[in-house]
Amino acid sequence: MVKIGDITLGNFPLLLAPMEDVSDPPFRALCKENGADVVYTEFISSEGLIRDAAKSVQKLDIYEKERPVGIQIFGANLDSMLSSVDIVEASEPDIIDINFGCPVKKVVSKGAGAGILRDIPMMVKLTAEMVKRTSLPLTVKTRLGWDHDSIKIVEVAERLQDVGAKAISIHGRTRAQMYKGEANWSPIAKVKNNPRMYIPVFGNGDVDSPERAMEMRDRYGLDGAMIGRASIGNPWFFNNVKHYFDRGVHSDPPTLKDRVEVAKRHLEMSIAWKGEILGVLETRRHYTNYFKGIPNFKPYRTSMVTANDPKEVFDIFNRILEEVAEPAWV
């Protein structure tokens, strides 16, 4: 059984990765309903939290149906990170996660996210002090290293564990790679196989099929998989993986009606949480995957991603059910 602190997650849990403008409460709820064992919030700026920035504070919203849920924060200033822990605790998450992996330039340039991979002592110190600050289990998400020549993830993971991290999720690329090339899971396996490691080691990066998830489990021996891009517009992915683990075959794909109904619910929840403008805008990124593979669908997709009025989007959903034939592979 895999555990994060006192939270029991079963065998080879599947975690929804923190993704900016993706891992919000509506999408987390859909993923949880469809088999995600742990969900993480979008990554939240510690500086934004201590300055009470509206966008950062809104990201603290969590709901009972999501549990266990982790709130992820990033930053490079010790005092700001410690203050943000106090603010995050007030939202009563199950887990606090530190982002040491975001490769985006505006984050890295401040020494945060993957930027801290150039200063491992600071990475360890931040983790140690934040562990002392909270009674909640603290986890870490990071990358293999800053670049190929500076990969020391086995040592880094052990040091983070030794100062109190309760789990580590590792993306199988360096910061220099961004999201290019293939994720390399071999160094993550070396972390797991380190005889001194006893906390869960989760793999992240390129888990885009049930077969890949099984490979991460059986070939690389990791404790679980953190799922990112494969889940966008595809909250069914988690249950698909579990079905494959249990039965050795793929589950039936969602029907056209299933796709429309989940897309509708997603938009409804997004509007309720963010308002009409942002609700419509930020749900668009999911539509390509919600309706992936359906023949002759481009005109409907174009209409969905250009409509600004929610009523217009819902009308398009209804038209799809009336006008589009069920794909032959269902």
TORTORVEX-764734 format. One record per residue (C-alpha): residue in one letter; x negated, y negated, z negated. Coordinates in pm, whole numbers, plus 32768, in hexadecimal, padded with zeros to 4 digits. Each point is the difference from the previous one (the first is absolute). Layout:
<vokols>
r: a, u: X, v: Y, w: Z
...
</vokols>
This chain:
<vokols>
r: m, u: 8000, v: 8000, w: 8000
r: v, u: 7F80, v: 7EA8, w: 805E
r: k, u: 8026, v: 7EF3, w: 7EF7
r: i, u: 7FBA, v: 7E8B, w: 7FF2
r: g, u: 7FDD, v: 7FC1, w: 7E8E
r: d, u: 8138, v: 80A0, w: 7F6B
r: i, u: 80C1, v: 7FF5, w: 8149
r: t, u: 8027, v: 815D, w: 8092
r: l, u: 8018, v: 7FFF, w: 817C
r: g, u: 8005, v: 8171, w: 805C
r: n, u: 7F1A, v: 80A5, w: 80FA
r: f, u: 7F67, v: 7F2C, w: 8115
r: p, u: 80D9, v: 7EC9, w: 7FD3
r: l, u: 8043, v: 7F12, w: 8120
r: l, u: 7FD0, v: 7E8F, w: 7FB4
r: l, u: 8085, v: 7ED8, w: 80C4
r: a, u: 7EDA, v: 7F19, w: 803E
r: p, u: 8010, v: 7E8D, w: 7FA9
r: m, u: 8031, v: 7F46, w: 8149
r: e, u: 802D, v: 7E89, w: 8027
r: d, u: 8161, v: 7FA4, w: 8074
r: v, u: 8057, v: 8173, w: 8014
r: s, u: 8003, v: 80A0, w: 7EA5
r: d, u: 8117, v: 7F24, w: 7F79
r: p, u: 8121, v: 807B, w: 7F25
r: p, u: 80EA, v: 805D, w: 8122
r: f, u: 7EFA, v: 80D0, w: 80B1
r: r, u: 7F7F, v: 809A, w: 7EBD
r: a, u: 8163, v: 806C, w: 7FAA
r: l, u: 8027, v: 80AC, w: 8152
r: c, u: 7EB3, v: 80B1, w: 7FDE
r: k, u: 8053, v: 806F, w: 7E9F
r: e, u: 814C, v: 8092, w: 8077
r: n, u: 7F40, v: 80BA, w: 810C
r: g, u: 7EFA, v: 80AA, w: 7F30
r: a, u: 7EF4, v: 7F05, w: 7F95
r: d, u: 7F80, v: 8064, w: 7EA8
r: v, u: 7F67, v: 7EAF, w: 7FA7
r: v, u: 803A, v: 7EB0, w: 80A8
r: y, u: 7F21, v: 7ECF, w: 7FEA
r: t, u: 805F, v: 7E95, w: 8032
r: e, u: 7F66, v: 7F1E, w: 8103
r: f, u: 7EB2, v: 7F83, w: 7F7F
r: i, u: 802C, v: 7EC9, w: 7F2C
r: s, u: 7F0A, v: 7EE4, w: 7FD3
r: s, u: 7F90, v: 7FD0, w: 7E98
r: e, u: 7FC8, v: 7E90, w: 804B
r: g, u: 8162, v: 7FE8, w: 8089
r: l, u: 808C, v: 80A0, w: 7EC6
r: i, u: 7F4F, v: 7F1D, w: 7F0A
r: r, u: 806B, v: 7ED1, w: 80CC
r: d, u: 8166, v: 8080, w: 8007
r: a, u: 8008, v: 7FFF, w: 817C
r: a, u: 815E, v: 8063, w: 806B
r: k, u: 7F96, v: 8104, w: 8103
r: s, u: 7F14, v: 80AF, w: 7F0D
r: v, u: 80FB, v: 8001, w: 7EE3
r: q, u: 8115, v: 808C, w: 80DF
r: k, u: 7F23, v: 812B, w: 804F
r: l, u: 8015, v: 8064, w: 7E90
r: d, u: 816B, v: 806B, w: 802F
r: i, u: 8024, v: 8174, w: 7FBB
r: y, u: 8131, v: 80D8, w: 7FC6
r: e, u: 804A, v: 813A, w: 7F35
r: k, u: 8045, v: 80D5, w: 8135
r: e, u: 7E98, v: 7FCB, w: 8074
r: r, u: 7F52, v: 809A, w: 7ED5
r: p, u: 7EEC, v: 8059, w: 7FDC
r: v, u: 7F94, v: 7EBA, w: 80A0
r: g, u: 7EAF, v: 7F53, w: 7FFC
r: i, u: 7FC2, v: 7E8B, w: 8022
r: q, u: 7EBE, v: 7FB3, w: 80BB
r: i, u: 7F3B, v: 7EC2, w: 7FC7
r: f, u: 7EC5, v: 7F74, w: 809D
r: g, u: 7F07, v: 7EF4, w: 7FA5
r: a, u: 7E93, v: 7FC6, w: 7FAA
r: n, u: 8014, v: 7F19, w: 7ED2
r: l, u: 7FFC, v: 80BE, w: 7EB9
r: d, u: 80D0, v: 7F06, w: 7F3A
r: s, u: 8108, v: 7FED, w: 8113
r: m, u: 8013, v: 817A, w: 801D
r: l, u: 8027, v: 802A, w: 7E88
r: s, u: 8110, v: 7EF7, w: 7FF1
r: s, u: 80B1, v: 80A6, w: 8123
r: v, u: 8002, v: 814A, w: 7F42
r: d, u: 80CE, v: 7F59, w: 7EEF
r: i, u: 80F4, v: 7F7A, w: 8103
r: v, u: 801B, v: 814F, w: 80B2
r: e, u: 803E, v: 80BA, w: 7EB9
r: a, u: 8136, v: 7F2B, w: 7FC7
r: s, u: 809B, v: 809C, w: 8138
r: e, u: 7FD9, v: 8156, w: 7F5B
r: p, u: 7F64, v: 80CC, w: 8119
r: d, u: 7F8B, v: 8161, w: 7FC1
r: i, u: 7EA5, v: 7FC0, w: 808E
r: i, u: 7F1E, v: 7ED5, w: 8045
r: d, u: 7F20, v: 8027, w: 8130
r: i, u: 7ED5, v: 7F2F, w: 8067
r: n, u: 7FC7, v: 7FBC, w: 8170
r: f, u: 7E8F, v: 802A, w: 804D
r: g, u: 8043, v: 805F, w: 8169
r: c, u: 80B3, v: 7EF0, w: 80C7
r: p, u: 7F1C, v: 7FAC, w: 8128
r: v, u: 80AF, v: 7EBE, w: 806D
r: k, u: 7F0F, v: 7EDC, w: 8025
r: k, u: 80C4, v: 7F05, w: 7F2B
r: v, u: 7FFA, v: 80F7, w: 7EDC
r: v, u: 7E9C, v: 807F, w: 8032
r: s, u: 7F70, v: 7EA1, w: 8023
r: k, u: 8063, v: 7FBD, w: 7E96
r: g, u: 7F51, v: 8139, w: 7F86
r: a, u: 814A, v: 80B5, w: 7FCC
r: g, u: 808B, v: 813D, w: 809F
r: a, u: 7EEC, v: 80B4, w: 80BD
r: g, u: 7F23, v: 7ECF, w: 7FC8
r: i, u: 7FAC, v: 8080, w: 7EA8
r: l, u: 7F57, v: 8132, w: 809C
r: r, u: 7ED1, v: 7F1C, w: 8027
r: d, u: 7FF4, v: 7FD8, w: 7E85
r: i, u: 8036, v: 8154, w: 7F5F
r: p, u: 7FA3, v: 7F8B, w: 7E9F
r: m, u: 8114, v: 7EF8, w: 8014
r: m, u: 80F1, v: 8108, w: 8084
r: v, u: 7FB5, v: 80DB, w: 7ED3
r: k, u: 8011, v: 7EDE, w: 7F0B
r: l, u: 8151, v: 7F88, w: 8083
r: t, u: 808B, v: 815F, w: 7FE1
r: a, u: 7F77, v: 8031, w: 7EA2
r: e, u: 808B, v: 7EB7, w: 7F7D
r: m, u: 8155, v: 8037, w: 80A0
r: v, u: 8016, v: 815D, w: 7F67
r: k, u: 7FC4, v: 7F63, w: 7EAB
r: r, u: 810E, v: 7EFD, w: 8044
r: t, u: 8123, v: 80EE, w: 803C
r: s, u: 809B, v: 8138, w: 7F6E
r: l, u: 8080, v: 8063, w: 815A
r: p, u: 7F38, v: 80F3, w: 80D6
r: l, u: 7F1D, v: 7F3C, w: 80E6
r: t, u: 7FA8, v: 808A, w: 8157
r: v, u: 7F1D, v: 7F89, w: 8117
r: k, u: 801E, v: 7FFA, w: 817B
r: t, u: 7EC1, v: 7FCC, w: 80C3
r: r, u: 7F39, v: 805C, w: 813A
r: l, u: 7ECA, v: 80CF, w: 803B
r: g, u: 7F21, v: 7ECE, w: 7FED
r: w, u: 7FB6, v: 7EB1, w: 809E
r: d, u: 7F5D, v: 809D, w: 8131
r: h, u: 7F68, v: 814C, w: 8069
r: d, u: 7EB1, v: 7FAF, w: 7F60
r: s, u: 8092, v: 7FB0, w: 7EAC
r: i, u: 80E3, v: 812A, w: 7FBE
r: k, u: 7FD9, v: 8062, w: 7E90
r: i, u: 8166, v: 806D, w: 7FC1
r: v, u: 7FA6, v: 8136, w: 7F32
r: e, u: 7F3F, v: 7F2B, w: 7F07
r: v, u: 80FC, v: 7EE4, w: 800C
r: a, u: 812B, v: 80E3, w: 7FC0
r: e, u: 7F54, v: 80A3, w: 7ED8
r: r, u: 7FAB, v: 7EAE, w: 7F69
r: l, u: 8167, v: 7F88, w: 8029
r: q, u: 807E, v: 813D, w: 7F5B
r: d, u: 7F09, v: 7FD7, w: 7EE3
r: v, u: 8084, v: 7EA4, w: 7FAA
r: g, u: 8166, v: 807C, w: 7FF6
r: a, u: 809D, v: 8010, w: 815B
r: k, u: 810B, v: 8110, w: 7FF9
r: a, u: 7FFD, v: 804D, w: 8178
r: i, u: 7F54, v: 7F89, w: 813C
r: s, u: 8085, v: 7FE8, w: 8163
r: i, u: 7EF6, v: 7FEA, w: 810C
r: h, u: 8032, v: 7F8E, w: 8166
r: g, u: 7F18, v: 80C2, w: 80E2
r: r, u: 7F6A, v: 7ED1, w: 80AE
r: t, u: 7F08, v: 7EF1, w: 7FA2
r: r, u: 805D, v: 7E93, w: 7FFC
r: a, u: 7F30, v: 7FCD, w: 813A
r: q, u: 80DF, v: 80F9, w: 80B8
r: m, u: 8141, v: 7F4A, w: 7FA1
r: y, u: 8103, v: 80F2, w: 8092
r: k, u: 7F32, v: 806C, w: 812E
r: g, u: 7F7E, v: 815A, w: 804B
r: e, u: 805F, v: 8136, w: 7F3F
r: a, u: 8017, v: 8010, w: 7E88
r: n, u: 7EEB, v: 80D7, w: 7F6B
r: w, u: 8086, v: 80D8, w: 7EE7
r: s, u: 7EBC, v: 80BC, w: 7FBB
r: p, u: 7F77, v: 7EFA, w: 7F0B
r: i, u: 814F, v: 8007, w: 7F4A
r: a, u: 7FDD, v: 8178, w: 7FDC
r: k, u: 7EA6, v: 7FC8, w: 7F6D
r: v, u: 809E, v: 7F1F, w: 7EFA
r: k, u: 80FF, v: 810F, w: 7FAC
r: n, u: 7EF0, v: 810C, w: 7FF5
r: n, u: 7F25, v: 7F39, w: 7F14
r: p, u: 8005, v: 80E2, w: 7ECA
r: r, u: 800A, v: 7ECD, w: 7F23
r: m, u: 8147, v: 7F81, w: 8098
r: y, u: 8140, v: 805B, w: 7F4A
r: i, u: 80FA, v: 7EF2, w: 806C
r: p, u: 80D9, v: 8031, w: 8138
r: v, u: 7F5D, v: 7FA9, w: 814B
r: f, u: 80F8, v: 7F9C, w: 810F
r: g, u: 7FAA, v: 7FE5, w: 8170
r: n, u: 8076, v: 7EE9, w: 80E4
r: g, u: 7FD6, v: 7FB5, w: 8170
r: d, u: 8086, v: 80B4, w: 8136
r: v, u: 80F7, v: 80E0, w: 7F48
r: d, u: 80EC, v: 7FE7, w: 8127
r: s, u: 8094, v: 815F, w: 8012
r: p, u: 805D, v: 811E, w: 7F15
r: e, u: 7EDB, v: 80C3, w: 808E
r: r, u: 7F0D, v: 7EEC, w: 7F9E
r: a, u: 8091, v: 7FF2, w: 7EA2
r: m, u: 7FD2, v: 8179, w: 7FE2
r: e, u: 7E9A, v: 7FDD, w: 807B
r: m, u: 7FBE, v: 7EFA, w: 7EF4
r: r, u: 8086, v: 80F2, w: 7EFD
r: d, u: 7F72, v: 814C, w: 8075
r: r, u: 7EBF, v: 7FAB, w: 80B9
r: y, u: 7F8F, v: 7ED2, w: 7F39
r: g, u: 8095, v: 8067, w: 7EB1
r: l, u: 8086, v: 7EAA, w: 7F9E
r: d, u: 8109, v: 7FCD, w: 7EF5
r: g, u: 80FC, v: 7F47, w: 80D7
r: a, u: 802E, v: 7F21, w: 812D
r: m, u: 8048, v: 7E8D, w: 800E
r: i, u: 80D6, v: 7FB7, w: 8131
r: g, u: 7FF3, v: 7EAE, w: 80AC
r: r, u: 8041, v: 7FB8, w: 816E
r: a, u: 80A5, v: 8151, w: 804A
r: s, u: 8122, v: 7F9F, w: 7F1D
r: i, u: 8053, v: 7EB2, w: 80A6
r: g, u: 8159, v: 8029, w: 8097
r: n, u: 7FE9, v: 816D, w: 7F9D
r: p, u: 805C, v: 8030, w: 7E91
r: w, u: 8053, v: 816B, w: 8056
r: f, u: 7E8C, v: 8048, w: 8021
r: f, u: 7FD9, v: 8064, w: 7E92
r: n, u: 8110, v: 810A, w: 800C
r: n, u: 7F7E, v: 8075, w: 8152
r: v, u: 7EAE, v: 8048, w: 7F5F
r: k, u: 80A1, v: 80B6, w: 7EDB
r: h, u: 80DA, v: 80CF, w: 80E8
r: y, u: 7EC9, v: 8065, w: 80C4
r: f, u: 7F49, v: 805B, w: 7EBF
r: d, u: 8124, v: 80D7, w: 7F8B
r: r, u: 805E, v: 80AD, w: 8147
r: g, u: 7EE0, v: 7FD9, w: 80F2
r: v, u: 80DB, v: 7F62, w: 810B
r: h, u: 806E, v: 7E9F, w: 804D
r: s, u: 8150, v: 7F89, w: 7F80
r: d, u: 8108, v: 7F93, w: 80F9
r: p, u: 7FD0, v: 7E95, w: 8066
r: p, u: 8107, v: 7F07, w: 7F8B
r: t, u: 8129, v: 7FDC, w: 80E6
r: l, u: 804C, v: 7EBB, w: 80AF
r: k, u: 8111, v: 7FC1, w: 7EFF
r: d, u: 7F05, v: 803C, w: 7EE6
r: r, u: 7F12, v: 7F05, w: 809D
r: v, u: 8109, v: 7EF6, w: 802C
r: e, u: 808C, v: 802E, w: 7EA3
r: v, u: 7EAB, v: 7FE4, w: 7F58
r: a, u: 7FA1, v: 7ED2, w: 80D7
r: k, u: 814A, v: 7F5C, w: 7F9A
r: r, u: 7FC7, v: 8046, w: 7E90
r: h, u: 7E9E, v: 7F80, w: 8018
r: l, u: 8076, v: 7EB9, w: 8098
r: e, u: 811C, v: 7FDC, w: 7F05
r: m, u: 7F15, v: 8031, w: 7ED9
r: s, u: 7EFC, v: 7F15, w: 8097
r: i, u: 8101, v: 7EEC, w: 802D
r: a, u: 8080, v: 8033, w: 7E9E
r: w, u: 7E9D, v: 7FE5, w: 7F76
r: k, u: 7F5E, v: 7EFA, w: 80E3
r: g, u: 8121, v: 7F45, w: 809E
r: e, u: 8072, v: 8008, w: 8168
r: i, u: 7ED4, v: 7F5D, w: 80AA
r: l, u: 7EE8, v: 80CC, w: 7F61
r: g, u: 80DB, v: 8134, w: 7FE8
r: v, u: 802D, v: 8003, w: 8178
r: l, u: 7E9A, v: 7FA0, w: 8054
r: e, u: 7F4D, v: 80F4, w: 7F1C
r: t, u: 80D4, v: 812D, w: 805C
r: r, u: 7FA6, v: 7FDF, w: 8170
r: r, u: 7EB0, v: 80B0, w: 7FDD
r: h, u: 80B8, v: 8143, w: 7FAB
r: y, u: 80E8, v: 8013, w: 812D
r: t, u: 7F05, v: 808E, w: 80F7
r: n, u: 7FCB, v: 8130, w: 7F24
r: y, u: 816A, v: 8024, w: 7F93
r: f, u: 805A, v: 803E, w: 816B
r: k, u: 7EB9, v: 808E, w: 8080
r: g, u: 8019, v: 80F1, w: 8122
r: i, u: 8165, v: 7FB4, w: 8066
r: p, u: 8011, v: 7FE7, w: 817D
r: n, u: 805B, v: 7EB5, w: 80A6
r: f, u: 800A, v: 7F4F, w: 7EB2
r: k, u: 7F2B, v: 7ED0, w: 8052
r: p, u: 8122, v: 7F0B, w: 8042
r: y, u: 8098, v: 804D, w: 7EAB
r: r, u: 7EB0, v: 7FE1, w: 7F50
r: t, u: 7FB9, v: 7EB4, w: 80AA
r: s, u: 8155, v: 7F7D, w: 7F93
r: m, u: 7FC7, v: 8072, w: 7E98
r: v, u: 7EAC, v: 7F5B, w: 7FDA
r: t, u: 806F, v: 7EB6, w: 809A
r: a, u: 8152, v: 7FD5, w: 7F53
r: n, u: 7FFD, v: 7F0E, w: 7EDC
r: d, u: 816A, v: 8023, w: 7F93
r: p, u: 803B, v: 8132, w: 7F23
r: k, u: 8159, v: 8031, w: 8097
r: e, u: 7F61, v: 801C, w: 8155
r: v, u: 7F0F, v: 810C, w: 7F84
r: f, u: 811A, v: 80C8, w: 7F61
r: d, u: 80C5, v: 7FE4, w: 8144
r: i, u: 7ED4, v: 8092, w: 80BA
r: f, u: 7FF5, v: 8122, w: 7F0B
r: n, u: 8170, v: 8046, w: 8046
r: r, u: 7FC6, v: 7FED, w: 8177
r: i, u: 7EE9, v: 80FE, w: 7FE3
r: l, u: 80F0, v: 80FD, w: 7F68
r: e, u: 80FF, v: 7FBE, w: 8112
r: e, u: 7F1B, v: 7FEB, w: 812D
r: v, u: 7EC4, v: 80CE, w: 7FC3
r: a, u: 8001, v: 8178, w: 802E
r: e, u: 7F77, v: 80DE, w: 7EED
r: p, u: 7E97, v: 805A, w: 805D
r: a, u: 7FD6, v: 8161, w: 8086
r: w, u: 7EFE, v: 8057, w: 7EF4
r: v, u: 80F9, v: 7FDA, w: 7EE2
</vokols>
